[in-house]
Amino acid sequence: MNNYKITIGIMTFLYALFIFSFPPSYYNDDALFLARGIDNFSIIDFSPHFPGYPFVIIAGKFINIFISDSKYSLFILTSLSAILLPFIIFLYVKKLSDEKVALIAFFLSLSSPYLVNLSLSMLSDSVGLFFLFLGLYLLEVNKSKTSGIVFSIALFSRPSYLIFYVVGLIYLFIVKKSNLKQLLIWFFITTLIFVFYIFFTNGILYIYEAERFILGHFNLWGTGQNSQLSWYENIFSFANIPFIVLFYSFFKYQKSFTFLYVLFIFYLSWILLAQNPDNLRHLIPLVFITIIFISQSIKNSYSLVVLILFFNLYNIVIYDEEISPIEQIINKIDEKNRLIISNRSIEILREKYNNRVVDHYYINNANYLKQNNKIYLITTEIPLNTNKNIFQGRFIGEKTFYLSKN
């Protein structure tokens, strides 16, 4: 057996042991909604929220037949997708370039702190990204029918990656029209199956919820209207120092990467214009595409590869929590006579404390209750009150929470 394959197998297994040493823990309300969807798929009832992520739900339901625990079933599905992502990247890059570059991309992907984010957050991102790269690999080896099916699975795992498929379709129409017919036929057949499943389980109300959610995303909450962060801060951060090499990579143009260059540029534009910088996870697809670019650029610089590996590992080991900040807080709250006011993870708190939880987004209501009740205040912004408990995240992108009493 090829030594590369043995090495990849061993490292993937060790990474899986590391990830499954963590208990499943909700990153935010969206993770809870997905778990609820495994139990009872109803987009109208936010289990999960629009657009519904039907493949995640179907796959989660299948796992749950054997597990009988929707939270853990979701954890298995999303974690395994992240765990196997570096292997798929290896196969894809090997086809685009060579085995040496592919192995570097594998190790940089496996050691990336962003992979831990995908592995532990229990969200649809890992599933969508895994099947996106799997579809790209199958397309590269001329498996047009299978890639069409896989791209549909990827889209209905993570619909916010829609820009990849729109741009990809246009690119293929211009460059590889001969491969497009079979891909599209099987893409649309698979898509019809998912659409039928959505309407069979949710009915025509799905259309009304779609309108409400899309308008809300672009007008109220989804593009950073209430965020204290900017994409500049997310992109130019300490953990992203190795990506300085990206600027050099663009000068080392690789013809076989043209499709990836196109996807990179358009997805970057998409998140800058239409995604909330408060959610670092929107940046993650660019991270793994960038890893492919820089792997090609530094393939002859072993010292730089090792340096980046150790830098990545440092950005993983600086986090030592095992459960999410919001679940740490739930274990801390012990006074039943206090209201809980929070700006995050409202539904996770309500699942535990019912109607004792108030959403801080409704600021006037929250301020009134602050004046007339004993409260716990949960926030991701450092409170002025110096008497506060601090709850750190488990990985890059998981915010620090603060708990104080008033």
SENU-643671 format. One record per residue (C-alpha): x, y, z; residue in three letters. Coordinates in nm, 2 decimals. Example, Ala and Ser with C-alpha at 12.3 -4.5 7.8 and 13.67 -1.06 7.14 Angstrom:
<pts>
+--------+--------+--------+-----+
|     xx |     yy |     zz | res |
+--------+--------+--------+-----+
|   1.23 |  -0.45 |   0.78 | ALA |
|   1.37 |  -0.11 |   0.71 | SER |
+--------+--------+--------+-----+
</pts>
This chain:
<pts>
+--------+--------+--------+-----+
|     xx |     yy |     zz | res |
+--------+--------+--------+-----+
|   0.00 |   0.00 |   0.00 | MET |
|   0.12 |   0.35 |  -0.08 | ASN |
|   0.29 |   0.51 |   0.22 | ASN |
|   0.09 |   0.83 |   0.16 | TYR |
|  -0.24 |   0.63 |   0.20 | LYS |
|  -0.12 |   0.47 |   0.53 | ILE |
|  -0.01 |   0.81 |   0.67 | THR |
|  -0.35 |   0.97 |   0.57 | ILE |
|  -0.54 |   0.68 |   0.72 | GLY |
|  -0.36 |   0.69 |   1.05 | ILE |
|  -0.38 |   1.07 |   1.08 | MET |
|  -0.75 |   1.08 |   1.00 | THR |
|  -0.81 |   0.81 |   1.26 | PHE |
|  -0.61 |   1.00 |   1.53 | LEU |
|  -0.80 |   1.32 |   1.44 | TYR |
|  -1.13 |   1.13 |   1.47 | ALA |
|  -1.03 |   1.01 |   1.82 | LEU |
|  -0.95 |   1.37 |   1.92 | PHE |
|  -1.29 |   1.50 |   1.80 | ILE |
|  -1.50 |   1.22 |   1.95 | PHE |
|  -1.33 |   1.28 |   2.28 | SER |
|  -1.55 |   1.59 |   2.31 | PHE |
|  -1.92 |   1.55 |   2.41 | PRO |
|  -2.18 |   1.68 |   2.17 | PRO |
|  -2.25 |   2.04 |   2.26 | SER |
|  -2.47 |   2.30 |   2.09 | TYR |
|  -2.27 |   2.58 |   1.93 | TYR |
|  -2.58 |   2.80 |   1.89 | ASN |
|  -2.96 |   2.78 |   1.83 | ASP |
|  -2.91 |   2.66 |   1.47 | ASP |
|  -2.75 |   2.34 |   1.60 | ALA |
|  -3.05 |   2.29 |   1.83 | LEU |
|  -3.29 |   2.35 |   1.54 | PHE |
|  -3.11 |   2.08 |   1.33 | LEU |
|  -3.13 |   1.83 |   1.62 | ALA |
|  -3.50 |   1.90 |   1.65 | ARG |
|  -3.55 |   1.85 |   1.28 | GLY |
|  -3.41 |   1.50 |   1.31 | ILE |
|  -3.69 |   1.43 |   1.56 | ASP |
|  -3.96 |   1.62 |   1.38 | ASN |
|  -3.89 |   1.79 |   1.04 | PHE |
|  -4.09 |   2.11 |   1.04 | SER |
|  -3.94 |   2.43 |   0.89 | ILE |
|  -4.24 |   2.63 |   1.00 | ILE |
|  -4.16 |   2.53 |   1.36 | ASP |
|  -3.79 |   2.61 |   1.32 | PHE |
|  -3.69 |   2.24 |   1.33 | SER |
|  -3.47 |   2.35 |   1.15 | PRO |
|  -3.51 |   2.70 |   1.02 | HIS |
|  -3.55 |   2.78 |   0.65 | PHE |
|  -3.44 |   2.65 |   0.40 | PRO |
|  -3.45 |   2.33 |   0.59 | GLY |
|  -3.13 |   2.14 |   0.51 | TYR |
|  -3.32 |   1.83 |   0.40 | PRO |
|  -3.01 |   1.61 |   0.34 | PHE |
|  -2.87 |   1.68 |   0.69 | VAL |
|  -3.21 |   1.59 |   0.83 | ILE |
|  -3.25 |   1.27 |   0.62 | ILE |
|  -2.90 |   1.15 |   0.70 | ALA |
|  -2.94 |   1.24 |   1.07 | GLY |
|  -3.27 |   1.05 |   1.09 | LYS |
|  -3.09 |   0.74 |   0.94 | PHE |
|  -2.81 |   0.76 |   1.20 | ILE |
|  -3.07 |   0.82 |   1.47 | ASN |
|  -3.23 |   0.48 |   1.39 | ILE |
|  -2.93 |   0.32 |   1.56 | PHE |
|  -2.85 |   0.59 |   1.81 | ILE |
|  -3.19 |   0.71 |   1.93 | SER |
|  -3.04 |   1.04 |   2.04 | ASP |
|  -3.09 |   1.33 |   1.79 | SER |
|  -2.82 |   1.55 |   1.94 | LYS |
|  -2.56 |   1.27 |   1.92 | TYR |
|  -2.68 |   1.17 |   1.57 | SER |
|  -2.63 |   1.52 |   1.45 | LEU |
|  -2.28 |   1.53 |   1.61 | PHE |
|  -2.18 |   1.21 |   1.44 | ILE |
|  -2.30 |   1.33 |   1.10 | LEU |
|  -2.14 |   1.67 |   1.11 | THR |
|  -1.82 |   1.56 |   1.28 | SER |
|  -1.75 |   1.27 |   1.04 | LEU |
|  -1.81 |   1.51 |   0.74 | SER |
|  -1.54 |   1.74 |   0.88 | ALA |
|  -1.31 |   1.45 |   0.97 | ILE |
|  -1.32 |   1.32 |   0.62 | LEU |
|  -1.28 |   1.66 |   0.45 | LEU |
|  -0.90 |   1.67 |   0.44 | PRO |
|  -0.90 |   1.32 |   0.27 | PHE |
|  -1.13 |   1.44 |   0.00 | ILE |
|  -0.92 |   1.76 |  -0.04 | ILE |
|  -0.62 |   1.52 |  -0.08 | PHE |
|  -0.79 |   1.33 |  -0.36 | LEU |
|  -0.90 |   1.64 |  -0.54 | TYR |
|  -0.56 |   1.82 |  -0.52 | VAL |
|  -0.38 |   1.51 |  -0.63 | LYS |
|  -0.59 |   1.51 |  -0.94 | LYS |
|  -0.54 |   1.88 |  -1.00 | LEU |
|  -0.17 |   1.89 |  -0.93 | SER |
|   0.04 |   1.60 |  -0.78 | ASP |
|   0.07 |   1.38 |  -0.48 | GLU |
|   0.32 |   1.60 |  -0.30 | LYS |
|   0.10 |   1.91 |  -0.31 | VAL |
|  -0.20 |   1.70 |  -0.22 | ALA |
|  -0.03 |   1.57 |   0.09 | LEU |
|   0.07 |   1.92 |   0.20 | ILE |
|  -0.29 |   2.03 |   0.15 | ALA |
|  -0.41 |   1.73 |   0.36 | PHE |
|  -0.19 |   1.81 |   0.65 | PHE |
|  -0.26 |   2.19 |   0.64 | LEU |
|  -0.63 |   2.11 |   0.63 | SER |
|  -0.62 |   1.85 |   0.90 | LEU |
|  -0.42 |   2.08 |   1.13 | SER |
|  -0.64 |   2.39 |   1.06 | SER |
|  -0.81 |   2.54 |   1.36 | PRO |
|  -1.11 |   2.60 |   1.13 | TYR |
|  -1.15 |   2.22 |   1.09 | LEU |
|  -1.21 |   2.20 |   1.46 | VAL |
|  -1.48 |   2.46 |   1.42 | ASN |
|  -1.65 |   2.25 |   1.15 | LEU |
|  -1.60 |   1.93 |   1.36 | SER |
|  -1.76 |   2.05 |   1.68 | LEU |
|  -2.02 |   2.31 |   1.59 | SER |
|  -2.29 |   2.06 |   1.49 | MET |
|  -2.40 |   2.27 |   1.19 | LEU |
|  -2.46 |   2.20 |   0.83 | SER |
|  -2.14 |   2.37 |   0.71 | ASP |
|  -1.92 |   2.05 |   0.74 | SER |
|  -2.17 |   1.84 |   0.55 | VAL |
|  -2.21 |   2.09 |   0.27 | GLY |
|  -1.84 |   2.15 |   0.24 | LEU |
|  -1.75 |   1.78 |   0.24 | PHE |
|  -2.00 |   1.71 |  -0.05 | PHE |
|  -1.89 |   2.02 |  -0.23 | LEU |
|  -1.53 |   1.90 |  -0.25 | PHE |
|  -1.64 |   1.54 |  -0.32 | LEU |
|  -1.85 |   1.68 |  -0.62 | GLY |
|  -1.55 |   1.87 |  -0.74 | LEU |
|  -1.33 |   1.56 |  -0.72 | TYR |
|  -1.59 |   1.35 |  -0.91 | LEU |
|  -1.62 |   1.62 |  -1.17 | LEU |
|  -1.24 |   1.62 |  -1.22 | GLU |
|  -1.24 |   1.24 |  -1.27 | VAL |
|  -1.53 |   1.27 |  -1.53 | ASN |
|  -1.80 |   1.11 |  -1.31 | LYS |
|  -2.06 |   1.36 |  -1.44 | SER |
|  -2.37 |   1.17 |  -1.33 | LYS |
|  -2.24 |   1.10 |  -0.98 | THR |
|  -2.11 |   1.46 |  -0.94 | SER |
|  -2.45 |   1.59 |  -1.03 | GLY |
|  -2.61 |   1.39 |  -0.75 | ILE |
|  -2.34 |   1.49 |  -0.50 | VAL |
|  -2.36 |   1.86 |  -0.59 | PHE |
|  -2.74 |   1.84 |  -0.52 | SER |
|  -2.67 |   1.68 |  -0.19 | ILE |
|  -2.42 |   1.95 |  -0.11 | ALA |
|  -2.67 |   2.22 |  -0.20 | LEU |
|  -2.94 |   2.07 |   0.01 | PHE |
|  -2.70 |   2.03 |   0.30 | SER |
|  -2.58 |   2.39 |   0.29 | ARG |
|  -2.80 |   2.61 |   0.06 | PRO |
|  -2.60 |   2.93 |   0.15 | SER |
|  -2.33 |   2.79 |  -0.07 | TYR |
|  -2.56 |   2.85 |  -0.36 | LEU |
|  -2.31 |   3.10 |  -0.51 | ILE |
|  -2.07 |   2.81 |  -0.57 | PHE |
|  -2.32 |   2.63 |  -0.79 | TYR |
|  -2.44 |   2.93 |  -0.98 | VAL |
|  -2.09 |   3.04 |  -1.07 | VAL |
|  -1.98 |   2.68 |  -1.13 | GLY |
|  -2.27 |   2.62 |  -1.37 | LEU |
|  -2.17 |   2.93 |  -1.57 | ILE |
|  -1.81 |   2.83 |  -1.57 | TYR |
|  -1.88 |   2.48 |  -1.68 | LEU |
|  -2.11 |   2.60 |  -1.95 | PHE |
|  -1.83 |   2.81 |  -2.10 | ILE |
|  -1.53 |   2.57 |  -2.04 | VAL |
|  -1.67 |   2.21 |  -2.01 | LYS |
|  -2.00 |   2.21 |  -2.19 | LYS |
|  -1.95 |   1.85 |  -2.29 | SER |
|  -1.97 |   1.73 |  -1.93 | ASN |
|  -2.26 |   1.94 |  -1.84 | LEU |
|  -2.57 |   1.76 |  -1.98 | LYS |
|  -2.54 |   1.44 |  -1.76 | GLN |
|  -2.44 |   1.65 |  -1.46 | LEU |
|  -2.75 |   1.87 |  -1.49 | LEU |
|  -2.99 |   1.58 |  -1.55 | ILE |
|  -2.89 |   1.40 |  -1.23 | TRP |
|  -2.85 |   1.72 |  -1.04 | PHE |
|  -3.21 |   1.82 |  -1.11 | PHE |
|  -3.35 |   1.46 |  -1.05 | ILE |
|  -3.19 |   1.46 |  -0.71 | THR |
|  -3.31 |   1.82 |  -0.65 | THR |
|  -3.67 |   1.72 |  -0.73 | LEU |
|  -3.65 |   1.44 |  -0.47 | ILE |
|  -3.54 |   1.69 |  -0.20 | PHE |
|  -3.80 |   1.95 |  -0.30 | VAL |
|  -4.07 |   1.68 |  -0.29 | PHE |
|  -3.96 |   1.58 |   0.05 | TYR |
|  -3.97 |   1.94 |   0.17 | ILE |
|  -4.32 |   2.00 |   0.04 | PHE |
|  -4.45 |   1.66 |   0.15 | PHE |
|  -4.35 |   1.73 |   0.51 | THR |
|  -4.41 |   2.11 |   0.52 | ASN |
|  -4.67 |   2.19 |   0.26 | GLY |
|  -4.74 |   2.53 |   0.10 | ILE |
|  -4.65 |   2.71 |   0.42 | LEU |
|  -4.29 |   2.66 |   0.32 | TYR |
|  -4.33 |   2.93 |   0.05 | ILE |
|  -4.45 |   3.19 |   0.30 | TYR |
|  -4.18 |   3.10 |   0.54 | GLU |
|  -3.92 |   3.13 |   0.26 | ALA |
|  -4.04 |   3.49 |   0.18 | GLU |
|  -4.04 |   3.59 |   0.55 | ARG |
|  -3.69 |   3.44 |   0.61 | PHE |
|  -3.52 |   3.58 |   0.30 | ILE |
|  -3.66 |   3.93 |   0.36 | LEU |
|  -3.55 |   3.91 |   0.72 | GLY |
|  -3.21 |   3.79 |   0.63 | HIS |
|  -3.13 |   4.08 |   0.40 | PHE |
|  -3.32 |   4.35 |   0.58 | ASN |
|  -3.30 |   4.27 |   0.95 | LEU |
|  -3.04 |   4.02 |   1.07 | TRP |
|  -2.85 |   3.83 |   0.81 | GLY |
|  -2.59 |   4.07 |   0.66 | THR |
|  -2.44 |   4.21 |   0.98 | GLY |
|  -2.70 |   4.48 |   1.05 | GLN |
|  -2.65 |   4.44 |   1.42 | ASN |
|  -2.30 |   4.31 |   1.42 | SER |
|  -2.01 |   4.47 |   1.61 | GLN |
|  -1.76 |   4.30 |   1.38 | LEU |
|  -1.65 |   4.34 |   1.02 | SER |
|  -1.52 |   4.10 |   0.77 | TRP |
|  -1.19 |   4.29 |   0.78 | TYR |
|  -1.14 |   4.18 |   1.14 | GLU |
|  -1.23 |   3.82 |   1.06 | ASN |
|  -1.00 |   3.80 |   0.76 | ILE |
|  -0.70 |   3.99 |   0.90 | PHE |
|  -0.67 |   3.80 |   1.23 | SER |
|  -0.38 |   3.63 |   1.41 | PHE |
|  -0.49 |   3.28 |   1.32 | ALA |
|  -0.48 |   3.37 |   0.95 | ASN |
|  -0.12 |   3.48 |   0.94 | ILE |
|  -0.01 |   3.18 |   0.73 | PRO |
|  -0.25 |   3.29 |   0.46 | PHE |
|  -0.02 |   3.58 |   0.38 | ILE |
|   0.13 |   3.33 |   0.14 | VAL |
|  -0.19 |   3.36 |  -0.06 | LEU |
|  -0.07 |   3.69 |  -0.21 | PHE |
|   0.24 |   3.50 |  -0.34 | TYR |
|   0.02 |   3.22 |  -0.46 | SER |
|  -0.18 |   3.44 |  -0.70 | PHE |
|   0.15 |   3.54 |  -0.87 | PHE |
|   0.23 |   3.17 |  -0.91 | LYS |
|  -0.07 |   3.11 |  -1.14 | TYR |
|  -0.17 |   2.74 |  -1.18 | GLN |
|  -0.38 |   2.67 |  -1.48 | LYS |
|  -0.54 |   2.36 |  -1.33 | SER |
|  -0.67 |   2.58 |  -1.04 | PHE |
|  -0.86 |   2.82 |  -1.26 | THR |
|  -1.20 |   2.69 |  -1.15 | PHE |
|  -1.10 |   2.73 |  -0.79 | LEU |
|  -0.98 |   3.09 |  -0.85 | TYR |
|  -1.32 |   3.17 |  -1.00 | VAL |
|  -1.51 |   3.01 |  -0.70 | LEU |
|  -1.28 |   3.19 |  -0.45 | PHE |
|  -1.33 |   3.53 |  -0.60 | ILE |
|  -1.71 |   3.51 |  -0.63 | PHE |
|  -1.76 |   3.35 |  -0.29 | TYR |
|  -1.54 |   3.62 |  -0.13 | LEU |
|  -1.76 |   3.88 |  -0.29 | SER |
|  -2.08 |   3.70 |  -0.17 | TRP |
|  -1.98 |   3.69 |   0.20 | ILE |
|  -1.86 |   4.05 |   0.19 | LEU |
|  -2.19 |   4.17 |   0.05 | LEU |
|  -2.45 |   3.92 |   0.18 | ALA |
|  -2.33 |   3.73 |   0.49 | GLN |
|  -2.30 |   3.83 |   0.85 | ASN |
|  -1.94 |   3.89 |   0.97 | PRO |
|  -2.06 |   3.79 |   1.32 | ASP |
|  -2.06 |   3.43 |   1.20 | ASN |
|  -1.69 |   3.34 |   1.12 | LEU |
|  -1.81 |   3.01 |   0.98 | ARG |
|  -1.91 |   3.18 |   0.65 | HIS |
|  -1.53 |   3.23 |   0.59 | LEU |
|  -1.44 |   2.86 |   0.62 | ILE |
|  -1.49 |   2.76 |   0.26 | PRO |
|  -1.24 |   3.02 |   0.16 | LEU |
|  -1.00 |   2.89 |   0.42 | VAL |
|  -0.98 |   2.54 |   0.26 | PHE |
|  -0.96 |   2.68 |  -0.09 | ILE |
|  -0.68 |   2.90 |   0.02 | THR |
|  -0.50 |   2.60 |   0.17 | ILE |
|  -0.50 |   2.44 |  -0.17 | ILE |
|  -0.35 |   2.75 |  -0.33 | PHE |
|  -0.07 |   2.79 |  -0.07 | ILE |
|   0.01 |   2.42 |  -0.07 | SER |
|   0.10 |   2.45 |  -0.44 | GLN |
|   0.31 |   2.76 |  -0.36 | SER |
|   0.52 |   2.61 |  -0.07 | ILE |
|   0.56 |   2.26 |  -0.20 | LYS |
|   0.94 |   2.29 |  -0.21 | ASN |
|   0.97 |   2.47 |   0.13 | SER |
|   0.94 |   2.20 |   0.39 | TYR |
|   1.05 |   2.44 |   0.67 | SER |
|   0.76 |   2.67 |   0.59 | LEU |
|   0.51 |   2.37 |   0.58 | VAL |
|   0.63 |   2.26 |   0.93 | VAL |
|   0.61 |   2.61 |   1.06 | LEU |
|   0.25 |   2.65 |   0.95 | ILE |
|   0.17 |   2.31 |   1.09 | LEU |
|   0.30 |   2.41 |   1.44 | PHE |
|   0.13 |   2.75 |   1.41 | PHE |
|  -0.20 |   2.58 |   1.33 | ASN |
|  -0.16 |   2.33 |   1.62 | LEU |
|  -0.09 |   2.62 |   1.86 | TYR |
|  -0.42 |   2.78 |   1.75 | ASN |
|  -0.60 |   2.46 |   1.85 | ILE |
|  -0.43 |   2.38 |   2.18 | VAL |
|  -0.49 |   2.73 |   2.32 | ILE |
|  -0.85 |   2.63 |   2.36 | TYR |
|  -0.92 |   2.38 |   2.65 | ASP |
|  -1.29 |   2.38 |   2.70 | GLU |
|  -1.49 |   2.07 |   2.63 | GLU |
|  -1.85 |   2.21 |   2.60 | ILE |
|  -1.98 |   2.53 |   2.44 | SER |
|  -2.00 |   2.85 |   2.64 | PRO |
|  -2.38 |   2.85 |   2.65 | ILE |
|  -2.38 |   2.49 |   2.79 | GLU |
|  -2.12 |   2.59 |   3.05 | GLN |
|  -2.35 |   2.87 |   3.16 | ILE |
|  -2.65 |   2.64 |   3.19 | ILE |
|  -2.44 |   2.43 |   3.43 | ASN |
|  -2.36 |   2.74 |   3.63 | LYS |
|  -2.71 |   2.90 |   3.67 | ILE |
|  -2.86 |   2.79 |   4.00 | ASP |
|  -3.10 |   3.06 |   4.12 | GLU |
|  -3.45 |   2.98 |   4.00 | LYS |
|  -3.60 |   3.31 |   4.10 | ASN |
|  -3.40 |   3.51 |   3.85 | ARG |
|  -3.50 |   3.59 |   3.49 | LEU |
|  -3.24 |   3.52 |   3.22 | ILE |
|  -3.17 |   3.79 |   2.96 | ILE |
|  -2.94 |   3.69 |   2.68 | SER |
|  -2.83 |   3.82 |   2.34 | ASN |
|  -2.74 |   3.46 |   2.22 | ARG |
|  -2.87 |   3.10 |   2.21 | SER |
|  -3.22 |   3.20 |   2.33 | ILE |
|  -3.38 |   2.87 |   2.23 | GLU |
|  -3.11 |   2.65 |   2.40 | ILE |
|  -3.18 |   2.84 |   2.72 | LEU |
|  -3.55 |   2.82 |   2.68 | ARG |
|  -3.53 |   2.44 |   2.63 | GLU |
|  -3.38 |   2.43 |   2.98 | LYS |
|  -3.56 |   2.72 |   3.16 | TYR |
|  -3.88 |   2.77 |   2.96 | ASN |
|  -4.03 |   3.12 |   2.99 | ASN |
|  -3.77 |   3.25 |   3.23 | ARG |
|  -3.56 |   3.35 |   2.93 | VAL |
|  -3.59 |   3.69 |   2.76 | VAL |
|  -3.43 |   3.79 |   2.43 | ASP |
|  -3.21 |   4.09 |   2.47 | HIS |
|  -3.27 |   4.18 |   2.10 | TYR |
|  -3.60 |   4.33 |   2.22 | TYR |
|  -3.41 |   4.60 |   2.40 | ILE |
|  -3.70 |   4.80 |   2.55 | ASN |
|  -3.86 |   4.49 |   2.70 | ASN |
|  -3.52 |   4.38 |   2.83 | ALA |
|  -3.44 |   4.71 |   2.99 | ASN |
|  -3.78 |   4.72 |   3.16 | TYR |
|  -3.73 |   4.37 |   3.31 | LEU |
|  -3.38 |   4.47 |   3.42 | LYS |
|  -3.52 |   4.75 |   3.64 | GLN |
|  -3.80 |   4.54 |   3.79 | ASN |
|  -3.65 |   4.19 |   3.84 | ASN |
|  -3.35 |   4.00 |   3.96 | LYS |
|  -3.18 |   3.88 |   3.65 | ILE |
|  -2.90 |   3.68 |   3.50 | TYR |
|  -2.75 |   3.87 |   3.21 | LEU |
|  -2.58 |   3.67 |   2.94 | ILE |
|  -2.39 |   3.85 |   2.67 | THR |
|  -2.10 |   3.81 |   2.42 | THR |
|  -2.01 |   4.18 |   2.47 | GLU |
|  -1.80 |   4.25 |   2.78 | ILE |
|  -2.04 |   4.39 |   3.04 | PRO |
|  -1.97 |   4.70 |   3.25 | LEU |
|  -2.04 |   4.50 |   3.56 | ASN |
|  -1.70 |   4.39 |   3.69 | THR |
|  -1.86 |   4.10 |   3.88 | ASN |
|  -1.89 |   3.86 |   3.59 | LYS |
|  -1.81 |   3.50 |   3.50 | ASN |
|  -1.63 |   3.43 |   3.18 | ILE |
|  -1.69 |   3.13 |   2.96 | PHE |
|  -1.45 |   3.06 |   2.68 | GLN |
|  -1.51 |   2.88 |   2.35 | GLY |
|  -1.37 |   2.55 |   2.24 | ARG |
|  -1.24 |   2.66 |   1.90 | PHE |
|  -1.17 |   2.96 |   1.68 | ILE |
|  -1.50 |   3.14 |   1.60 | GLY |
|  -1.68 |   3.03 |   1.92 | GLU |
|  -1.74 |   3.35 |   2.11 | LYS |
|  -1.66 |   3.42 |   2.47 | THR |
|  -1.98 |   3.45 |   2.68 | PHE |
|  -2.02 |   3.66 |   3.00 | TYR |
|  -2.26 |   3.59 |   3.28 | LEU |
|  -2.34 |   3.86 |   3.54 | SER |
|  -2.62 |   3.92 |   3.80 | LYS |
|  -2.82 |   4.23 |   3.84 | ASN |
+--------+--------+--------+-----+
</pts>
